[in-house]
Amino acid sequence: MKQGTSSSIKQKIRENVPGKYYIIDKCIGCSLCYELSPRNFSMNLDKGCDFVFRQPETQEDEARCLKAMQSCPTDAIRDDGFGPVK
């Protein structure tokens, strides 16, 4: 997993909700994360970047967020390592 570091935490997109997953400013706004997990990701059209608007609440959400993180072309989705959804 791509866990966050202190430097990546400083680069968090402001719109991210607090929690395990977040997107940093390396995001290019391709919205692949939204395509893979529309219940958790959205796009700020003004800024041209994606962000986490809802943290995973189910195991299915968790699996989709993980898939989005692994598929991100710029490695912009991070995981604070709080552990999986129960």
C-alpha atoms as an extended CHARMM CRD file, in Angstrom:
* protein
*
        86  EXT
         1         1  MET       CA              0.0000000000        0.0000000000        0.0000000000  PROA      1               0.0000000000
         2         2  LYS       CA              1.0560000000        3.5550000000       -0.6520000000  PROA      2               0.0000000000
         3         3  GLN       CA              0.9680000000        4.8920000000        2.8530000000  PROA      3               0.0000000000
         4         4  GLY       CA              1.1140000000        8.5720000000        3.5180000000  PROA      4               0.0000000000
         5         5  THR       CA              4.2190000000       10.2980000000        4.7420000000  PROA      5               0.0000000000
         6         6  SER       CA              4.5010000000       13.6530000000        6.4310000000  PROA      6               0.0000000000
         7         7  SER       CA              5.3530000000       15.2350000000        3.0690000000  PROA      7               0.0000000000
         8         8  SER       CA              2.3620000000       13.6630000000        1.2910000000  PROA      8               0.0000000000
         9         9  ILE       CA              0.0560000000       14.7460000000        4.1180000000  PROA      9               0.0000000000
        10        10  LYS       CA              1.1010000000       18.3440000000        3.4330000000  PROA      10              0.0000000000
        11        11  GLN       CA              0.1470000000       17.8060000000       -0.2270000000  PROA      11              0.0000000000
        12        12  LYS       CA             -3.4120000000       16.6200000000        0.5100000000  PROA      12              0.0000000000
        13        13  ILE       CA             -6.1390000000       18.0560000000       -1.6720000000  PROA      13              0.0000000000
        14        14  ARG       CA             -8.1860000000       20.2940000000        0.6500000000  PROA      14              0.0000000000
        15        15  GLU       CA            -11.5350000000       18.7620000000       -0.3300000000  PROA      15              0.0000000000
        16        16  ASN       CA            -10.6440000000       15.2950000000        1.0150000000  PROA      16              0.0000000000
        17        17  VAL       CA            -12.7930000000       14.2510000000        3.9620000000  PROA      17              0.0000000000
        18        18  PRO       CA            -10.8360000000       13.1000000000        7.0240000000  PROA      18              0.0000000000
        19        19  GLY       CA             -9.9840000000        9.4130000000        7.1560000000  PROA      19              0.0000000000
        20        20  LYS       CA             -7.8710000000        6.6250000000        5.7850000000  PROA      20              0.0000000000
        21        21  TYR       CA             -7.8400000000        7.5060000000        2.0780000000  PROA      21              0.0000000000
        22        22  TYR       CA             -6.9270000000       10.8380000000        0.5350000000  PROA      22              0.0000000000
        23        23  ILE       CA             -5.6020000000       12.2860000000       -2.7190000000  PROA      23              0.0000000000
        24        24  ILE       CA             -2.5180000000       14.4870000000       -2.9970000000  PROA      24              0.0000000000
        25        25  ASP       CA             -1.7650000000       17.2970000000       -5.4210000000  PROA      25              0.0000000000
        26        26  LYS       CA             -0.1330000000       14.9250000000       -7.9450000000  PROA      26              0.0000000000
        27        27  CYS       CA             -3.6930000000       14.1960000000       -9.1680000000  PROA      27              0.0000000000
        28        28  ILE       CA             -4.2890000000       14.9980000000      -12.8450000000  PROA      28              0.0000000000
        29        29  GLY       CA             -8.0800000000       14.7270000000      -12.6490000000  PROA      29              0.0000000000
        30        30  CYS       CA             -8.4090000000       11.6500000000      -14.8430000000  PROA      30              0.0000000000
        31        31  SER       CA            -11.3250000000       10.4380000000      -12.6490000000  PROA      31              0.0000000000
        32        32  LEU       CA            -10.3060000000        6.7800000000      -12.8970000000  PROA      32              0.0000000000
        33        33  CYS       CA            -10.8320000000        6.6370000000       -9.1250000000  PROA      33              0.0000000000
        34        34  TYR       CA            -14.4040000000        7.8450000000       -9.5930000000  PROA      34              0.0000000000
        35        35  GLU       CA            -15.0110000000        5.2500000000      -12.3000000000  PROA      35              0.0000000000
        36        36  LEU       CA            -13.7710000000        2.5110000000       -9.9560000000  PROA      36              0.0000000000
        37        37  SER       CA            -15.3950000000        3.8130000000       -6.7600000000  PROA      37              0.0000000000
        38        38  PRO       CA            -18.1030000000        6.4410000000       -7.3920000000  PROA      38              0.0000000000
        39        39  ARG       CA            -19.3860000000        6.1570000000       -3.8060000000  PROA      39              0.0000000000
        40        40  ASN       CA            -16.0550000000        7.4660000000       -2.4930000000  PROA      40              0.0000000000
        41        41  PHE       CA            -14.4190000000        9.7610000000       -5.0510000000  PROA      41              0.0000000000
        42        42  SER       CA            -15.5260000000       12.9370000000       -6.7880000000  PROA      42              0.0000000000
        43        43  MET       CA            -13.9620000000       15.7160000000       -8.8660000000  PROA      43              0.0000000000
        44        44  ASN       CA            -13.4230000000       19.3930000000       -8.2450000000  PROA      44              0.0000000000
        45        45  LEU       CA            -14.0810000000       20.7320000000      -11.7440000000  PROA      45              0.0000000000
        46        46  ASP       CA            -12.6740000000       24.1750000000      -10.9220000000  PROA      46              0.0000000000
        47        47  LYS       CA             -9.3300000000       22.7270000000       -9.7850000000  PROA      47              0.0000000000
        48        48  GLY       CA             -9.2550000000       19.7690000000      -12.1970000000  PROA      48              0.0000000000
        49        49  CYS       CA             -8.5000000000       17.2080000000       -9.5050000000  PROA      49              0.0000000000
        50        50  ASP       CA            -10.2590000000       14.3420000000       -7.7890000000  PROA      50              0.0000000000
        51        51  PHE       CA            -10.7770000000       13.9560000000       -4.0380000000  PROA      51              0.0000000000
        52        52  VAL       CA            -12.2060000000       11.5740000000       -1.4600000000  PROA      52              0.0000000000
        53        53  PHE       CA            -15.6670000000       12.8090000000       -0.4870000000  PROA      53              0.0000000000
        54        54  ARG       CA            -16.7000000000        9.7240000000        1.5280000000  PROA      54              0.0000000000
        55        55  GLN       CA            -14.4780000000        7.2320000000        3.2930000000  PROA      55              0.0000000000
        56        56  PRO       CA            -15.2580000000        3.5310000000        2.7480000000  PROA      56              0.0000000000
        57        57  GLU       CA            -18.0310000000        2.2310000000        4.9800000000  PROA      57              0.0000000000
        58        58  THR       CA            -18.2770000000       -1.3480000000        3.7240000000  PROA      58              0.0000000000
        59        59  GLN       CA            -15.8620000000       -4.0510000000        2.6470000000  PROA      59              0.0000000000
        60        60  GLU       CA            -16.9810000000       -3.4770000000       -0.9500000000  PROA      60              0.0000000000
        61        61  ASP       CA            -16.1710000000        0.2500000000       -0.6460000000  PROA      61              0.0000000000
        62        62  GLU       CA            -12.7930000000       -0.6610000000        0.8650000000  PROA      62              0.0000000000
        63        63  ALA       CA            -12.0170000000       -3.0280000000       -2.0250000000  PROA      63              0.0000000000
        64        64  ARG       CA            -12.9940000000       -0.3970000000       -4.5940000000  PROA      64              0.0000000000
        65        65  CYS       CA            -10.8780000000        2.2940000000       -2.9200000000  PROA      65              0.0000000000
        66        66  LEU       CA             -7.9100000000       -0.0630000000       -2.7990000000  PROA      66              0.0000000000
        67        67  LYS       CA             -8.3830000000       -0.8740000000       -6.5020000000  PROA      67              0.0000000000
        68        68  ALA       CA             -8.5310000000        2.8520000000       -7.2720000000  PROA      68              0.0000000000
        69        69  MET       CA             -5.3420000000        3.4630000000       -5.2820000000  PROA      69              0.0000000000
        70        70  GLN       CA             -3.5280000000        0.6400000000       -7.0800000000  PROA      70              0.0000000000
        71        71  SER       CA             -4.7610000000        1.8550000000      -10.4910000000  PROA      71              0.0000000000
        72        72  CYS       CA             -4.0270000000        5.5690000000      -10.0980000000  PROA      72              0.0000000000
        73        73  PRO       CA             -1.7310000000        6.5860000000      -12.9930000000  PROA      73              0.0000000000
        74        74  THR       CA              0.0370000000        9.2840000000      -10.9480000000  PROA      74              0.0000000000
        75        75  ASP       CA              0.1810000000        7.4710000000       -7.6000000000  PROA      75              0.0000000000
        76        76  ALA       CA             -1.8740000000       10.2900000000       -6.0560000000  PROA      76              0.0000000000
        77        77  ILE       CA             -4.1980000000        8.2290000000       -3.8480000000  PROA      77              0.0000000000
        78        78  ARG       CA             -2.7990000000        7.5440000000       -0.4010000000  PROA      78              0.0000000000
        79        79  ASP       CA             -3.7230000000        5.4230000000        2.5840000000  PROA      79              0.0000000000
        80        80  ASP       CA             -2.9920000000        6.5530000000        6.1340000000  PROA      80              0.0000000000
        81        81  GLY       CA             -2.9340000000        2.9160000000        7.1920000000  PROA      81              0.0000000000
        82        82  PHE       CA             -5.8080000000        3.0030000000        9.6700000000  PROA      82              0.0000000000
        83        83  GLY       CA             -6.7060000000       -0.5600000000        8.6780000000  PROA      83              0.0000000000
        84        84  PRO       CA             -9.5260000000       -2.0840000000        6.6560000000  PROA      84              0.0000000000
        85        85  VAL       CA            -13.2050000000       -1.4760000000        7.2060000000  PROA      85              0.0000000000
        86        86  LYS       CA            -14.6710000000       -4.1390000000        9.4880000000  PROA      86              0.0000000000
